[in-house]
Amino acid sequence: DLASASYGTSLSKLLSFRAFTRYRKSESISTTNTSTSSDAESYLVELGLTYKIAKNWTIKPSYTYTRKEPMSSTAEPGESNRISVTLDYNFPTISTF
């Protein structure tokens, strides 16, 4: 099972906001050993900005939270928090004609 949603909006001429969320339920294809089952539910939320710093340059700071909850009672849930900054350069169109 998988469900996701995204949203984006321009806050100004140079700044935009984006949000993304996803839910996934995965089930193991193995039925032989249920004590080590890899069945799990995972959640992801990402929030970010895009800021145009020059003609072909943008900077994109973002935050991502991820949580995975195993269905078995013996496994521990896991979670992570990630902050990233991406610097993008958009190459000008090259025409050969």
Rosetta silent file (secondary structure, phi, psi, omega in degrees, C-alpha in Angstrom):
SEQUENCE: DLASASYGTSLSKLLSFRAFTRYRKSESISTTNTSTSSDAESYLVELGLTYKIAKNWTIKPSYTYTRKEPMSSTAEPGESNRISVTLDYNFPTISTF
SCORE:     score description
SCORE:     0.000 S_00000001
   1 L     0.000  141.238 -179.138    0.000    0.000    0.000 S_00000001
   2 E  -148.180  134.747  174.418    1.249    3.463   -0.832 S_00000001
   3 E  -141.047  138.218  178.133   -0.216    6.936   -0.456 S_00000001
   4 E  -146.493  159.417  178.465    1.496   10.245   -1.048 S_00000001
   5 E  -148.529  146.722  177.009    0.677   13.932   -1.345 S_00000001
   6 E  -139.049  156.013  179.940    2.640   16.990   -2.362 S_00000001
   7 E  -147.218  140.741  176.255    2.087   20.730   -2.289 S_00000001
   8 E  -146.909  146.030  178.470    4.060   23.635   -3.666 S_00000001
   9 E  -151.823  149.919  176.619    3.528   27.371   -3.852 S_00000001
  10 E   -86.739  126.168  179.980    5.417   30.459   -4.869 S_00000001
  11 L   -93.650  -26.762  176.733    5.969   32.826   -1.927 S_00000001
  12 L  -161.435 -173.565  179.911    7.621   35.557   -3.993 S_00000001
  13 L   -64.346  -29.044 -175.994    9.412   36.061   -7.285 S_00000001
  14 L  -109.698  -13.957 -171.199   12.537   34.389   -5.869 S_00000001
  15 E  -125.055  135.116  174.932   11.214   32.056   -3.147 S_00000001
  16 E  -135.642  159.575 -177.453    8.945   29.004   -3.228 S_00000001
  17 E  -120.180  144.793  176.228    7.815   26.417   -0.672 S_00000001
  18 E  -140.619  147.717  177.191    7.275   22.677   -1.114 S_00000001
  19 E  -139.759  143.977 -179.988    5.918   19.889    1.083 S_00000001
  20 E  -144.221  139.508  175.912    5.720   16.161    0.488 S_00000001
  21 E  -138.676  148.491 -179.123    4.369   13.307    2.582 S_00000001
  22 E  -146.549  141.040  172.877    4.234    9.561    2.014 S_00000001
  23 E  -122.588  133.726  178.838    2.811    6.523    3.791 S_00000001
  24 E  -138.117  132.445  173.642    3.886    3.034    2.794 S_00000001
  25 E  -115.187  117.645 -179.714    2.860   -0.350    4.146 S_00000001
  26 E  -113.743  141.852 -179.332    5.153   -3.134    3.002 S_00000001
  27 L  -122.575  138.087  178.566    4.589   -6.823    3.562 S_00000001
  28 L   -66.338  143.830  176.843    7.154   -9.591    3.450 S_00000001
  29 L   -87.787   -9.540  178.815    6.706  -12.155    0.701 S_00000001
  30 L   -85.745  134.549  177.199    8.130  -14.866    2.970 S_00000001
  31 L  -115.869    8.173 -174.728    5.636  -16.845    5.040 S_00000001
  32 L   -83.703  -35.008 -175.619    8.099  -19.303    6.596 S_00000001
  33 L  -130.568   96.829 -176.577    9.412  -17.330    9.565 S_00000001
  34 H   -78.079  -16.482 -179.414    6.965  -14.869   11.106 S_00000001
  35 H   -73.204  -22.400  177.723    9.235  -13.958   14.050 S_00000001
  36 H  -115.197   32.756 -178.652   11.608  -12.103   11.724 S_00000001
  37 L   -60.344  143.467  178.702    8.944  -10.679    9.457 S_00000001
  38 L  -102.565   18.419  175.155    9.874   -7.531    7.564 S_00000001
  39 L   -62.548  135.397 -177.407    6.295   -6.229    7.444 S_00000001
  40 E  -158.827  158.898  169.955    6.384   -2.518    8.252 S_00000001
  41 E  -114.788  137.535  177.614    4.683    0.831    7.935 S_00000001
  42 E  -131.121  148.107 -178.065    6.777    3.869    7.056 S_00000001
  43 E  -128.587  140.966  177.846    6.033    7.568    7.105 S_00000001
  44 E  -139.093  135.678  174.736    7.950   10.397    5.472 S_00000001
  45 E  -132.340  128.900  177.963    7.440   14.165    5.666 S_00000001
  46 E  -129.536  132.672  177.066    9.614   16.626    3.748 S_00000001
  47 E  -125.254  137.615 -178.528    9.483   20.416    3.878 S_00000001
  48 E  -156.465  165.893  176.777   11.656   22.665    1.768 S_00000001
  49 E  -124.288  153.737  171.076   12.293   26.019    0.181 S_00000001
  50 E  -127.304  123.705 -178.871   13.736   26.985   -3.184 S_00000001
  51 E  -123.175  125.143  179.680   15.452   30.347   -3.445 S_00000001
  52 E   -83.492  112.946 -175.856   16.730   31.756   -6.735 S_00000001
  53 E   -96.683  -18.091  176.814   20.097   33.351   -5.942 S_00000001
  54 E  -160.675 -179.052 -174.310   21.117   34.236   -9.516 S_00000001
  55 L   -50.706  -51.298 -176.791   19.961   33.749  -13.115 S_00000001
  56 L  -112.549   10.993 -174.601   20.735   30.014  -13.316 S_00000001
  57 E  -116.216  136.001  172.285   21.401   29.260   -9.637 S_00000001
  58 E  -133.264  152.788  173.892   19.038   28.078   -6.882 S_00000001
  59 E  -121.261  137.096 -173.450   19.600   26.968   -3.326 S_00000001
  60 E  -130.199   90.534  171.531   17.232   24.431   -1.736 S_00000001
  61 E   -77.889  144.357  179.065   17.278   23.900    2.027 S_00000001
  62 E  -151.320  158.718  176.341   15.021   21.058    3.230 S_00000001
  63 E  -126.979  133.828  178.531   14.068   19.001    6.275 S_00000001
  64 E  -129.586  130.070  174.218   12.982   15.341    6.099 S_00000001
  65 E  -114.683  130.857  179.245   11.520   13.216    8.891 S_00000001
  66 E  -130.268  138.067  176.384   11.207    9.452    8.360 S_00000001
  67 E  -137.141  134.334  177.146    9.733    6.818   10.674 S_00000001
  68 E  -122.817  124.546 -179.243    9.503    3.067   10.131 S_00000001
  69 E  -116.844  109.362  177.657    7.324    0.955   12.408 S_00000001
  70 E   -66.384  148.065  179.569    7.730   -2.821   12.100 S_00000001
  71 L   -78.624  -24.149 -178.828    4.575   -4.908   12.416 S_00000001
  72 L   -79.725  150.252 -177.386    6.281   -7.547   14.550 S_00000001
  73 L   -77.774  -12.763 -177.223    6.430   -7.007   18.294 S_00000001
  74 L   -89.018  -20.027 -177.570   10.124   -7.974   18.484 S_00000001
  75 L   -92.527  147.195  179.122   11.504   -5.267   16.201 S_00000001
  76 L   -90.928  144.363  174.599   12.130   -1.690   17.287 S_00000001
  77 L   -70.270  155.085  177.968   10.801    1.289   15.327 S_00000001
  78 E  -127.495  150.181  177.470   13.339    3.516   13.643 S_00000001
  79 E  -146.951  157.300  177.683   13.292    7.183   12.786 S_00000001
  80 E  -145.267  151.933  174.427   15.561    9.754   11.221 S_00000001
  81 E  -124.017  131.462 -177.930   15.780   13.510   10.850 S_00000001
  82 E  -134.407  132.067  172.333   17.703   14.971    7.937 S_00000001
  83 E  -115.816  130.794  179.680   18.555   18.550    7.035 S_00000001
  84 E  -137.841  155.307  175.391   20.060   19.161    3.621 S_00000001
  85 E  -131.811  124.623 -179.322   21.039   22.085    1.436 S_00000001
  86 E  -115.051  135.220  174.690   21.295   21.652   -2.321 S_00000001
  87 E  -109.559  119.341 -176.849   22.902   24.107   -4.714 S_00000001
  88 E  -112.316  140.750  171.528   21.562   23.747   -8.275 S_00000001
  89 E  -119.229  126.807  179.381   22.850   25.174  -11.530 S_00000001
  90 L   -99.096  104.929 -178.672   20.506   25.141  -14.528 S_00000001
  91 L   -62.478  138.280  177.002   22.633   24.914  -17.666 S_00000001
  92 L   -63.091  152.138  179.561   21.472   27.182  -20.491 S_00000001
  93 L   -64.429  133.199  178.136   19.845   25.455  -23.451 S_00000001
  94 L  -104.977  122.786 -179.857   22.367   24.424  -26.061 S_00000001
  95 L  -107.413  132.570  177.760   21.159   24.616  -29.646 S_00000001
  96 L  -101.730    1.384 -179.827   22.966   22.816  -32.439 S_00000001
  97 L  -113.117    0.000    0.000   20.825   24.307  -35.195 S_00000001
